[in-house]
């Protein structure tokens, strides 16, 4: 039971990290010091997507689920709504490339705007 709760916590952490990678640059609009956390996260997220690597949170979550006796994601709210977002069945290297480019595009736009308005 504890392992399954921890697996859900890892899943939520993973989702939060993905959202931070994609949209964390927006925090810099209000708090420029957020760049210190966001830029390394965005670089890591982009690297993982473009290289085809697996984020270390994924095997950790799967291991915790196995330790808790679960065989998959079926059955609970988190699994139904969040797992497909983080682990789509049709994920291919081409889709990962597109996702990586979206991360780069969103963040280059945000940081470009910050730079042009002298907020960096």
N, C-alpha and C positions, 0 to 999 in steps of 0.2 A: 504494500500500500504506500509506504513512504517513497519507494523508488518511483512509483507512478506519479506521485505528487511532484517529485523532483524532476521527472521527465517533462511534465507539463510546465514547470517553472523554466526549464531550459528552453522549451519551445517558445514561451512568452519572451524570454530574454533574446532568443534568436530573432523573433519578429521585431522586437524593439530595436535591435541592432540594425536589421535591414532597413527599417524606417529611418533610423538615425543616419545611416550611410546615404540614403536617398535624399532626405530632406533636412539633415542636420545643418547644412549650410544656411538654412533660413534662420537658425538660432543666431548666427553671426550678424544678422541684420539688427538684432536687438542687443546681443552680447558678443562683441567682437572676439573676446577671449575664448569663445566656444570653438574657434578655429583650431586651437591647440588640440582639442579632442577630436573634432570632426575630420580634419584633414587626414590624419593617420587612419582613421576608421574608413573614410572614403577610399583611400588608396588600397587598403586591405580588401575591402569589398569589391573594388574594381579588379584587383589582381585575382581574387578567387573566381570571379565570373569569367574573366578573359582567359585564365589559364586552365579552366575546367577542374580546378581542385575542389575538394569538398571542405566546407567549413568545419572546423573541429567540434562545433556544437552539435552537428548532425550525428556523428557516431556516438557522442556522449549521450544524447537523448535516446538513441536506439538501444544502447547498452542498458540505460536505466529502465527502459520499457521492458527489455528482456528480463532484467533482474526482478521486475515487478510481476512477471508472468504474462505480460501482454504480448500478443503476436502481431499487433498492428495498431492502426489508428482508429478503427471503427468504434463507434458507440458513444463518444462523449463530445461535448460542445467544442472543446479546443481542437480535437482531432477533425471534426467535421468542417469547421470553418477556417482553421489556420493552417493545417498541415498541407492542404492542397495549394495554398498560397506559397508556402516555403519550399515544398517538394512536389512540384507538378509532375504528373506521370509522363508527360510528353516533353520533358526538358531535354533538349538536344544541345550540342555544342553551338549551333547557330543561334538558338534562343538565348543561351548564356552570353554569346557575343553581343546580341541586341541588348540584353539586360545590362551588361557592362557598359555599353555605349550610352544607354539611357542615364546610368549613374554619372558617367563622365559629363554628358551634355547638361544635365540638370545642375551639377555642381560647378561646371565651368561658367554657366550662365550666372549663377548666384555670385560666385567669386569675382567674375568679370564686372558685375554691377557694383559690388563692394569696392573693387579697385578703382573703377571710374568715378565713384562718388567719394573717394579718399577715406573710406571707412576701414581699410586694411592697415 
